[in-house]
Each structure stands twice: as C-alpha cells, then as structure tokens.
Amino acid sequence: MPAAEILYRLKLKILAPRIHKAILKESLPTRVDKIVRSANSSIKRLPADLALLNIGSKFLVKEFTEAEDELSHTISLFGKPLQLGDKVNWYRDYSTGFECPKLEYTKLNYRNPKQTGNIMYIWWLNRHQHLAPDAFAYYLSQDEKYATDVLAQIQQWLNDCPYPMGPAWLTGIEAGIRLLTWSWIYKLLFSKGYPDFCSDELLESWFVSIRQHVRFIDSHWAKYSSANNHTIAEAVGIIAAATTWPDLFPSKSLLKRSAKILVEEAFLQNSSDGVNKESATSYHAFVLELLTNACLLYKPVKEALAELVDKMADLLRSLTCECDYPPEIGDSDNAVATGIFERGKDYYKSVFIAAKNVAGISPKPSEDCPCNIGNYSSKTYAIYNSPPDSDFKTKLCMNVGGLGYGNLAAHGHADALALTLHVNGEPVFIDPGTYSYHDEPDWRDYFRGTRAHNTLLINHSNQAEILGPFLWGEKYSTDIIRSDLSENNFGIEAEHFGYLKRFGVKHRREVVKSNPKKWVIKDKLAGNGVFYVELLYHIHPDRKVEQISEYVFRISGTAFFVVLTLPSHLHYRIAKGEISPPLGWFSPVLHQKIPSPTIFGEGTVNGCDNLFSRIEIM
C-alpha cells in the first residue's frame, strides 16, 4: 500500500469521532417548504423522459407490471423472486432468511457472511431501486397507491436505518447510489405536486438523511486503491442531491468540487478510446449509466464528458449488435445506477441508447435498430460483427487488454486473449461469469481464474496470482502485434506476458477470419522448454456438444452448427459440472451456477510450437 494511502487511512481514523459527531448533528439549512419549492422536480431532466430515450410501449408495460409486483412487496434480486412481507426488514438477506445484527456500521464486517449474511442482497435492497417502477407508475398514472407504497417504505427505512445504523452505511458507493435513486424517485413523485401520503415530517427526516448521506460521502471518499467505480458513484450521488435540492445545499462549492472529482476520475478510469479500465463489460455499462445521469443533471459535467460518454457507448453498441445476450467479460454484480433500467438482456442496449442521446454527438439510434456498425477495435477488445446480409449473424469478441484497473485490478479476470462467440444472437463460446464476491472463496477464485476462460493455461497456473477476492499479484500486460479490422477483414494478433517472469514463456494468439463462416486461431508459446498446457472452450449450457472425433467437436444451436477442430498436440474431453477441481460451470447471475459443457484439452507442448484451431459455422 502506498505511503499516501496509509496516511489517508490514518487521517480518517483520527478524524472519525469528529466526523461521526458532525453527521449526527446535521440539520436543515432552511424550511422544508422552501426546499420543496426550489427543488428541481422537472421530469425533463431525467433519462426517463420518453421522448428523450425513445422508450416504447414494451417498457411501459414492464414498468406497470413490476409496479404491481412491488405493491405486493414481491421483488427480484439476482434473478430470484423474493417476498418482502408487509413490513420490509432492511437488515435481512431475503435469499436465505439470515438477519444482519442491528448495529452501527463500524461494528459490521461485510466480508464475514457469518455476521452479515450475503451482503449483496442486503445492499441491493437498501439501494431502494425496487421502488423505481412504483414511482414511474405514479408519474404516468397519478394513482396514489403507488406513491403511498414508495413513501411508506422510505419512511420505514428512515426509521429503521438512521445514520449510523446498519449495513446501508458501510460504504460510500451505497450512499451515492441511494442518493441518485432518491433523486429519480423524488422527481417522479413530486413533478406534478404533492402525493397524498406525503407530510412535512416525512420530508424533514428525508432531507436531513440526504444531508447526512452527502456529508458521509464527502468525508469518506474512495481514494487510492479503492478509487474505481465507487468514486464515480459517490460523486454522481452528491451531484444528484445538490442539483435536485439546491436549497438543501446552499453552498455551490460542494457541487463544483464533486463535479471536478467526477470528471477527473472519469478520464482516469476510462481510456482515450472510451473503454472502462476495469476490464469488465458489466462495470463499463454501469459506469456509463452513472456518467449519463451526471451529464443530464449538471451541464458543466456534460460539457466535459459528452465526447467520452459517446465513445463509451460505442462499445455497448458493438456488444449488443445482433445479440440478445451480449458477452459478459470480467466481474459482474448486476449493479444499475437507478432502477429505471433493470439488468436483463436489454440493459446494455438501454444504456447505449440513453448515452448516445444524452451525449448528442453521434446520430441518435432508434430502439428497433440500435446498431449496424461492423467491427470494433480498442486497446482492450477486438469485436467482429458480421454484415447484415450474412447467412449467419456472427459476433466474435477477443480480450486483448490488461488485467484490470489500478493496483488491485479488483474486477478483472485472468482472461487474456480469451474469445467469446455468438451465432444468430445465441451464445456459443462464453465467459462463464462471476458467481461469488464475498463468500465461497474457492468458487470466487475459479470463476475469475484462467481455467474458466477460453484461452491457454500454462503449467497449472493462472495468468496472474490471486492474492485476495479483489486483489491480484504478478499482474500481466498485453501487446497488440497486428490488427486488421477493416470492413471486409478481421485479423488480430496479440500476446500477454503473464507467464514470462515465472516460466520464461509468452502466449501469443492470432485470430483470422478466412471466410464469412470460417475462423483460424493460432496459439504460439514463445519460450524455450516444454510446458504443460490446457486449452479451454466453455460452451453455453443451452448448446449441445458432441465429440465426433479425437480432435473435432460439433456444437449445435437453434439453426446452426459450429464445428471446432483442435490441435493434435493435446488430449481432449468434455467436462461438465466437475467439483474438484471446478470445471464446466456457468453463472448467469451472481450467486447462481449451473453445469455447462467445457471442451478441455491438456498435454505438453514445446516452446515455439504453433497450435492451430479452426472454427466453422454451418
């Protein structure tokens, strides 16, 4: 840990009692009615503006359906339907029934599931994003039952989770996301007047809590090794609060300072070609949704970040083109910025459309035809999208970037040079997912390790060293040797250096489209000696896999076959649902895993040998 970070943490520890006292003493700077009158409750400032986002009838039907579910306190978290009961227990992990103790956040350890249960379920519930459909339904219908349910739950939360009580106060990112979500909810509820259930007493306690949230973030910024998407969410949360309730924060210095932090972090955390450096497509989308909100909320942020937002949207456009379920590379925790856009097959597409419209630089996409872009190239991803008139709609994505962002590379996977393949929108070669964050450490290690990705593993070792659930050592770098991603060609050659220091060998991979239905992959070990090698292709569980000869496999889709011919150097089998060691698993969402076929090859290879694989679509 750098000396500056040690000093920062020491300073926070020394100042903690003074900060704690100041947050407890927060009060309103003016009367409630004055704060309400000056509040920015205009729906035009929201991404939920139907004209702005071209949101159609399907979205509205979904919102009202989810609003009715929420009225019965039935929600979905991480793909699980959960019944919250008449009174929501904000300390409960509803997936297991485990209840976190009602203690001050400083006495809770979210890394210990024996104390806090599965903290992700508790955090996601306390973000209040499950209330967004109710708020949206109220805005559209003015039916008081929706507003009453939203405000009653917020009132209950204010009573049950006042600062500093409970896991909702454990990190600044939780406070930031909750502030942004509250900003949306307030505007949806108050854009046309006072809901019947609302009272000055409720608003007073809500506004005091908002000030406490802001002071908490402003005195606990995520910095140094922790400065990733957390810092961006914290800054956007403060911007949302200061622009939504200006009389609640009469000093403009807070807003300007938070905007400055946001802009600086946005350029630090995203490359010049518009790719988030965490090497995780899910976090790329999440950060882009946060930045899109900030651009809508505060004009100086839009002026500074519009071009970056536009470039970041290009990656999502390429990932979603001709693909219902886009590739998920690196960590994914299903986070969203506000709850208006929920995680699902349309999430990337929704964020892409919103970002492009808000940035206002590129031609605006339509909802029905958001993309037709062909190949995409950056320092992190090389993506092929087949032309519209192709017999098979093919998407191939190769990860040519580094491990992740900053000293921790917290959300990156050891997946250098890994491939994913979609045909006719169906996933064929997949990234198996994330599965776990804070619990089940062995599974956490497997899903982010090299064996869980479509690449080469050498001498039984990951491309980088796992030092903790969000910490890598011996981090590798990559180098793009050749790239030909023109309109009619796709050829990419890259190498990584993860094994060079330990074993004296580099892995170089070249992928070339020899015709519209055929791909050739050349793997080369650049080094002296003999190496134990594993070659892996993870297949989506909905596809059928057959080994039709020693080196040839056939993968069946709905109306296509993929024939994979592999190098004769290795011995092959199909693994599925193996436990010790883990192999052949797919995690569609955090905390869920299902067996899936993996084509697994192993054997010894001489340094400087070439291993050729061939993919044919028919």
N, C-alpha and C positions, 0 to 999 in steps of 0.2 A: 504494500500500500504506500503510495507516495507520501512524502512528509506533509505536503499541503493538505492532503485529505485527512491525515491523522490529526493535524492541528484544527481543521474544521470540525471534526467529530468531537474533539476535546472541548472546543468552544461551545458547541451545542450542549454538551453535558454540563458544563459550568453554568451556562445561562438557563438551563432547563427550568429551575424553580421560578425564576423571574418571568420567563415566557409563559409558563403554566398559569401563573397568577394573572398576567395581563389578559390571557384568553378568557379566563373565568370572569374577569371584570368587564368584558365587552358589553357595550350598551348602544342604544340607537343615538345617532348624532342629531336627529330631528324627529318630528312627529310621524306616526305611521301614515296618516292621510297624506302628508306631504311627500313621503317616499313613494306612495302608490301613485299620486298624481304625476310625478316626474318619471315614473318607471317607463321603460321602453317596452311596451307590450304589443307593438305592431307586429303582426304576423308576416309582414313583408320582409322583415329582417331574418326570417327563419328559412332554412333549407326545406321546410315542409310546405312552402308555397307551391301549390300545384302547378301554376303556370311556369314557375322557375325551373322545376325539375321534370316537367312533362310526366308527372305521375298519373297513371291511368286508373281505370275502374278496378282492376285486379288489386291494386294497392289499397284502395278504399274498402273493398270487401274484406280483405285480410285484416285491416285495422279494426273494423267493426266486429269481426269475428273474435279477434283477440281481446277486444274491449269487453265483450260479453263474457268471455272466459275469466277475465280479470275480476269482473263483478262477483263471480262465484269464487274468487280467490284461487283460481287454477292457473298456474303459470308453467312455463317450460324453461329449465336451465340445463345447459349442456345436453340438450336432446331428451331430457327426462321430464315428463309431466309431473308436476308437484302440486299437492293440495295444501294451501297455507292455513286453512281453518278460518274461523270467524275473526279471530284476532291474530295478526301476524306476530310471530316470535322472531325478532330481528337477530337473536343470538343463536338460532337453530340452524343446523345443517339438515335441511329437509330431505336430502338424499338418503340419510342414514337415521335421522331422528336424534343425532347427537346434539347436545346443547352446550354451547360455549359458556363458561362462567361469566357472570355479570360483574366484571372487574374493570378498573381503569386500564386503558390500552397499554400503559407502560408495564403492566404485570402479566401481559399476554405474550406468548411466543407462537406466532403463526406457523413457524416451521415445525412445531410439535403437534401432530394430529391428535395425540392423546389429550391435549389441553383444548384445542380449538376445533377438532374435527377436520373435515375437509374445508379449509378456509375459503376456497374459491366459491363454494355455494353461498357462504355467508356474505362474502364481499359482494358478489353479483346481486344478491337480494338487496343489500343495503345501498346499492347504486340507484335504486328506485326506477330503473329503466323499464321494469314491468308495468309501470304506471303510464308510460307514454301512449299506448293505444287508447286507454281511457281518456286521457287529456285530449288526444286528437279527435276522438269520437265526440267529446263535448264541444270542441271548437266547431265541428261540422254540423252537429245536431242541436246544440244548446239544451240537450236533455240533462237535467240536473243530477240524475242518478250517477252519471259518470264523474262529474266534478265532486260530488259528495264523497264518493269512494276514494278518489285521489287525495282530497284534503283530509279525510279521516285517517288515512294511512300515514300521511305526512305528520299530522298532529300526534298520532301514536308514536311515530319514530322520534319526534322531538321530546316526547315524554320519557321514552324508554332509553334513548341513546344520547342524552345531553353530553357535551364535552365534559370530561374525557372518557366517557364510559363506553367500553365495548370495542370489538374488532373493527368497527367502521372508522375508527380514528387511528388505526395502526400506521397508515402510510399516506403521504401527500397525494398520491395518484387517486386514491379512493375519494378524498375530499374534492379534488379537482373535477373528476368525472361527475360526482354528485352535484357540484355547483352548475356544471354545464347542463346536466339533465334537468335540474330545478329551473334553470333559465328557460328552457323549452316549455316545461310544464306550466310555469307561470304565464308565459305569453299565450299559450293555448287556452288557459283558463280565464285570463283577465283581458284578452284583447277586445272583448265586447261588453265588458262590465264586470260587476262583482257576482261570483257564484253565490247561490243562496246560503250554502253551508259556511261560507267564509265569515270570519269575525276579526275584529281588531286584535283580540287577544291571540288568536292563532297567528296572524300576520306579525305581531310583535315578536313572538317567540321564534318564528321562522326567520325574520330579518336579523335578529340577534345571532341565531345559529349561522346564518350566512356570513356575518362579520367574523364569527369565530372560525369558520372554515378558512376564510381568506387569511386571517392572522396566523392560523396554524400552518398553512402552506408557506406564507411569506417568512416564517421563522424556521422552516424545516425543508428548504429547497433540496431536491435530489441533485447532488453535485458529484463531480469526480467520477468514480467507478459506477455510481448509481445514476448518472446523468444519461438516461436513454429516453424512451418514450414517456417515462414517468415525469420528467421535467416538462416535456411538451404538454402533457395533460394538466399538470399543475398550473402552467402559465395560461392555458386556454380557459381553465376554470376561473381564474381570477379575472381574466378579460370578460368572460361571460357575466360574472357578478357585477363588475364595475360598469359595464355598458347597459346592463338590464336595469340596475337600480342605482343610477348616478348619485342621488341624494343620500344613499346609504354609504357612499364613499366619496365625500366631497373633494378630497384631495386628488388632483389629476396625476400626481407623481406615481402613485401605485399602478395606475393603468399604463402609463408610459413605460415604467420600469419593467412591468410584466411583458409588455409587447416587445421591448428590446430583448429580454431574455428569450422569448419565443422565437423571434427572428434569428437570433444568433444560434440557438440550438437547432432550428430547422435546417440551417445551412451546414452546421457541423455534423448533423446526424443523417443527412441525405447527400448523395454525391451530386456532382455537377450535371450528370445526365439524368437525375431525377429518380434515383433508386435509394431506398432506405438502407442504411449500412448495417442494420441488424441481421441481414441475410435471412429474413423471414418474410414471406409474401403476406402472411396474415397481419403482421405488425406494420408492413408497408401500407396496407389498406386502412388499418386503424389510425395510424398517424396521419394519413391523407384525409380521413374524415375529420379528425381534430383540426387540422390546418384549414380545411374548407370552412368549418364553423367559425374559426377565428377570422378568416377573410370576410365572412358575412357580418360578423359582429363589430369589426373595427377597421375603418377604411385605411389607416396607415399600415396595418398588417397586410391587407390585400395589395396595397401598392408595392410592398416589399416582397411578397411571396407569390404573387399571381403566376409568374413565369415558372417557379419551382413546382407549384401545385399542378400546373398544366403538364409539365414533364412527368411528374409522378403519376398522373392519370394515364399517360401513355402506356406504362407497364401494365396497369389493370386492364386497359383496353386489349392489349395483346394476350393477356392471360385468359380473358373472358371470351374472346372471339371464337365462335363456333364451338362453344364448350359449356355445358350445363354445370359441371363441377370442375372449376379451374384447379390447376396444380397448387397444392399447399406445401411450400418449401420452408424448412426451419420450424421453429416453435409456433404454435397457435393455441391461444386460450379463449378464442371466440369473443374477445372483447369488442364492443362497439362504443362509439362516442356518446350516444344519446338515447338509443332505444327506438328512434323513429325507423331506422334501418336495422333490421334484425339479421343475425347470422343465418345463412342459408345459401342456396345456390345462386341467389340474385344479389347477395351482399356486395361483391366486388363490382358488379355491373351498376348497382345503385350509386355506390360511392364514386365510380368513374364518371357517371353522367352528371352527378352533382358537382364534382370538382371541375369538370370541363365547362359547365355552365357558369359556375361562380368565377372561375379564372377569366373567362371571356376573351381568350386569346385565339384558340383554335376554333374551327367551325363547330357549332353546337351539335352534339349527337342526338339522335332520336331514340326513343325507348325500344322500338321494334328492331332497329338496325344500328346498334351502337358502334359497330366496328367493321372494317374491311381494310386491314392495314398491312397484311403480308408479314414479312419478317421484322423482328425486333432485336436490337443488339445494344448491350450496355457492357460495362466492366464487370457486371455480376451475372447477367442472364443472357443467353442466346436463345431466341424463340423462333420457330418456324410455324407459320400458319399457311396452310395450302390455299391456292387461289379459289375463288367462289365456284368455278366451273369444274373442279376436280371430282373424280369418281368417288374418292374418299376424302372427307374433311379431316385433315391430319394436323395435329399440333404436337410438336416436339420441343421440349424445353431442356436446356443443359445449364447446370450451375457452374459458372466459370469464375465465381468470385471467392473472396476470402471467407474466414470462419464466422465473423460477426463484428459487432461494434465495440470499440473501447477495450480496456484491459480485461474485462470479464468475458466478452463475446457471449453474453448471457443467454441469448435466444437463438444463437446459431447452432446448427447441427454439423457433425463431421461428414459432410456430403459433397466434398469437392469432386467436380466432374460428373456428378450424378445426372441421370436422364429421367424425364417423365415423358409419357406418350399417351395422347388421346386420339381416338379414331371415331369419326362421326359423333363427336361430343362425349363419347364414353371413355372413361379412364382405363388404360391398359397397364402400362408401367407406372407405378405410383410411388410417391413418398408416403411411407406408412403412417405418418402423423406424429403426435406428441404424447398422448395418453396421460402423463403424470407430470406434476410440477413439484409439489412439496411432500407428497407421500410416495410410498413404494419406490425407493431409490433405485433398486435393481432394474425396474422397468423404465424409470426415467433415463438411466444410463443406456439401456438397449435402444430405445426409440430415437435417441439423438446420436447414437454411435454409428460408425461407418457400416457395420454389418446390416443396418436397417435401411440402406440406401443403394441405389442402382449404380454401383461403382466398384472399384477394386479395393479389397482389404489385403494388406501385406503383413506377413509374419504375425498373424493373430492380433494385430494392434490397430486401434483407431488412428485416424489421420492426425488427431491431436489428443492430448492427455486430459482425461476427465479429472478435475480436482474438486468439484462440488456440483450441486444440482444446477447452478447458474455460473459456473466458473470453469474455464478451460486453461490448460497449460500447454506449452510447446505449440502455440498457435501457428498454423501454416499460412503461407501466402500463395497466390496463384499468378500465372502469367499467361496471357493470350498470345500465342505464337503467330497464328494466322486466322483471319476472319474474312469470309466471302459470303455476305448475307445480302446479295443483290436481289432484284425482283425475281429472277429465274433460277437462282442458285442458293444453296445453303451448304456452307462448309466452315467448320470451326475446329481449331486445334489449340489446346491449352494444356498446361501442366500445373501440378501443385508440388510443394516442397515439404509436405508433412512427414515424409519418411526419410528425408535426406540426412538429417542430423543423426537419427537413431540407427538407420540401416544402410546409409550411403546410396539411396536409390530415389529417383524421381518417377512419378507416374505421369505419363503423357497420354492424352486421349484425343483422337481426331474423329469427327463425325461428318460424313459427307452424304448428301442426297444424290445418289447416282441416277435415279429417275423418279417420277412422282410417287411411285409405290415401293421404292427400294432404298434402304439406307445401309451404309457400311460404317462400322465402328472399328477403329484400330486403337488398341491399348498397347503401350510400349513401356517397359521398365528400363529406365536409363540409369544403369549402375552395374558394377561388377559383382559376380557371385551368383548364388542360387537362392531363390526366395520362395517361401510358401505363399500362395496366392488364393484368395477367394473371389469369385466373380458372381455378382448377385443381380437378379432381376425380380423385383417384387411386383406381383400381379394383383389387380383389384379383385376382391372376393366374388364379384358378380361375373367374372370371366372364367371360362372353363379352360384348363391347361392340360395338354396331353404330351407325353414324351414319345415321339413317333420313331426316333432312332437314338443312337448313343449321344449325338450332339445336336439333335434337331427337336424343337418343341413347337406345338401349334396351340395358339391362344384364340378362343372363339368369342366373338362379340355378337351383337344382335343380327347384323347383316354383313359380317366381315370375318376374315381370319387374319391373324398375324403369325407368320412363320419366323421363328427365331433360330438361326443357325449359329452355333457357338464354336469357339476354338477347340481343336482336338487336344490341346495341352492338358486339359483338366477332366476330372470325372464329375458327372452331373447327377442330380436327383431333384425331386420336387419336395420341398419341406412345407409343412403346414401346421400351425398351432403347436410348435415344439416349445418346451418349457426350459430345459436345462441342456445347453444354453438356449435362450429365447431365439426363435426364428420362425418366420411365417405368420406375422400378425399385422393387422390394420386397425388403426384407431381413428374412426371417422370424426370423433369429437373428444375433448378432454374427458378422462375417467371412463371411457368405453374402449374395449378392444375386442376384435373378433378374429378368428383364424382366417388366413388368406394364403394362397399359394405363393411360394417363392422358388424360383429356379436358382439352384445353388450349385456352383462349381468350385472344386478345390483341387490343388495339386501344386507341384513345384515348377518353377519357371526360371530359366536362365536370364540374367541381366541382358538387356538389349534385344530380347526376343520380342516379336510382334504378335499380338493376339487379335485375330480378326473375328468380328461378329457381323452377322447380316440380318437385317430386319426387312421382311417382305410383307406387304399388305395386299390381300386378295379377297 
